[in-house]
């Protein structure tokens, strides 16, 4: 079994590195008053499990009955045929209606069901960035109409994808990447519990490669502990998305800006990365293969703008244009 599941937090007190956010969630549960929430942050920082722990503290043993978790990618990304064949929606799906109408009807049906032993239930949308503009617009009225019987929670890696009409109705909570010291301490605890060993150098490399993603760090740790000696951890930690990001730099150097833009946009559309995660992948390539101060400055500026919920695609395209102009133009190629 995956260690990331074995050591998944069981309660709010087990969540590490998010003390401020957890304090809010605990106070909501204890006061029996939960607002609509927009929960954002990188992968592996505890967003989904924190909502589950909130539900457990709020509802006790009946938390599953009072909590509906829906994947926006499942509801909207696979089309009408997927909804039609899904057992959860077999009695709700309407064949003669469009995908958006069915989405609205499914959400309304779940939201209108008052829980038997509580004042309201939780409806959680994972991967909320996959919800289309039309779907989010349809949700706005539903949130207003059923706010007494249902609280909506949106979990996303890209909060800028949520329209203002939805975001303004939600309390924003941000899950930051975990500090390296916390990740390392947690990995040491898991090694002790599993009676396994990992060289100190490999442990440092795992922490560095995870970049605050605890789930990824635990996955790498299990691979290293299970494989033993002879494993090239650097090769394991180099992901497919990292190779795609490297090809974007190759396209810019070749003067093909259009191809570079398509490659980077594919990281967000096909691989589901947020714009800040794309910047991180580009930064990893820069650390490995390039040595130019203008690259570091351009990446830092883009990351700063994205922290303020700027438009993802506009900022990423601006970043690529700046790199092409300041770093890979004929005048600056000699500096590489």
Beta strands, then each sheet from edge to edge (+ up, - down):
strand 1: 37-41
strand 2: 67-71
strand 3: 121-126
strand 4: 150-156
strand 5: 171-175
sheet 1: 2+ 3+ 4+ 1+ 5+
end
